[in-house]
Amino acid sequence: GVAGDAQGALERARACVKEEKRLTKARDQAGLHEQQNPDLAFAASLNLANRLFRAGARAEALETYKEISKTSARGDGATNAFPKHAARVRVNAGNVHYASGEFPAAIKQYRMALDRVSAADKETRAKITRNIACAFARMGQYTDAASTFEDVADLNAAAAATSSVDGEKRKSPDVVTLFNLVVCHYAAGDAEKMRRAFLALLSLRAYESDEEDEANADIDAAFTEDAANAAALRETAETGDALRAELRERRRGARDVIMRAARLVGPEIAATSELGYAMLADAMRKAGYVSLANELEMAKALGYLRLKSTVSGGGAFEEGRATLTAFETKDDPAARAGAAANLAFLYLQEGDAEKAAAFADAAVAHDKYDARALVNKGCVLLNRGDEKSLLAATACFENALALEADCVEAQYNLGLARKRLGDAPAAIAAFEKVRDMVPDTNDSVVHVEALYHIADLCDVAGDARAAVTCFEKVAARVANDPGVFARLGDAHAKNSDDQKALSYYQEAHRAFPCDVDVLAWLGTFHARCERFEKACGFFDKAAESSAAAARAKWRLAAASC
């Protein structure tokens, strides 16, 4: 099993059971009844049942578990009876039924196992009861599931109150159970119970410690005085022994569960989603999760920004913008730093380069290992356009890719930076990587844009054939784009294929009849072919579509026909 040979492990498990039975029979024949080892027989049979389940032989595994249960039920009077705890294999049998989708049978097995567990063993009872609740949830019986999850929470609380380690009460932060309770109340549509379950989740304070909060406070103070020093201090704080690393990872996982629960129930627990999120953020702050409350407000703001102007006449976008810009005035330095990357992007889109640069620098200073922050800073530099800024932007995008090799935004913008620097081969290589990173699907805008840039670079470099190939792929994905048709016509003209060039220029003209460059090419082509009447018509349209200063040129061209 450890080596990954499931079939080999199953065969060995069968052989083990067979040999154990031979040994038991030999001892019986020799009259060595007192030397029988029921624990060995139990271990061999249990291993075989587990191997059968892993190999997909669920019916045979169930039969084996059933046989183990029967043998354990014989009691202490039988010399070959399994130990009493063997009855708990009904949990394993329940797991087999659960994996097979036979949830009522799974619940029956779990309850039979629960009958064999002492009332004092609250942790084991809680685990088995949680399995029952999950089975109810999978059956769609969310009210029963919620009630059972509440029983699990009560058992966990009782276990935490009665157990102690080194004289201190031991916490039992069963985050998953309370999250499932929130989900069940959400599915049942009970807003008040959703809110109560979420507050119970916060009250766990799973894997939180006062020492860690104090360390974070020291880091935040350092950020106020010196952002670079704060980043170094945070990096130092996050290194340590394996135990601290494990606790930190569990803490992050618990906080992620809390955020998922908040995003799920926020729009449902109040009259409006704004009020719901505000209630949850306030509860988070009271429970000591200040950073999570800020993160929730940030998620709400970004959600509104993604809606743009499609909701309430643009009101959702403005609400999101107001929420995001409010982070500029927050007293919490960590909150301002966390919002810096998003604020940099917002101000860059609004054309405020100075504020965008300030927030981009702050975001990178706060966390130099944040690929998002590096991409935003690179975009600010890319927007300036001078050679020094373009080189600095290239460095930002390369650093972001070193941190996250699959960061599509960094790879795409790296291609743009190299294109503006005039490094065509490196730019093409960057855009080719974007094509490999992003699947070629109907809604893949980035894939098509990368193709267009590759075609443009090939065209500028004089490789008209490669340009035609890429432009044709773009045209197949983007319907009736006059610019793409015109570029295809120009590329075919460079290949001396006048018929295809004419076809694509005519398509471009049909898609956008007022394009002066297209009208000029069509007029010139027909004049060269001595079709002067057609040429005159295109030159007249070019004159009508041109600015006043250029009209005389096209009227003279029409007159020459």
Disulfide bonds with the S-S distance in Angstrom:
none
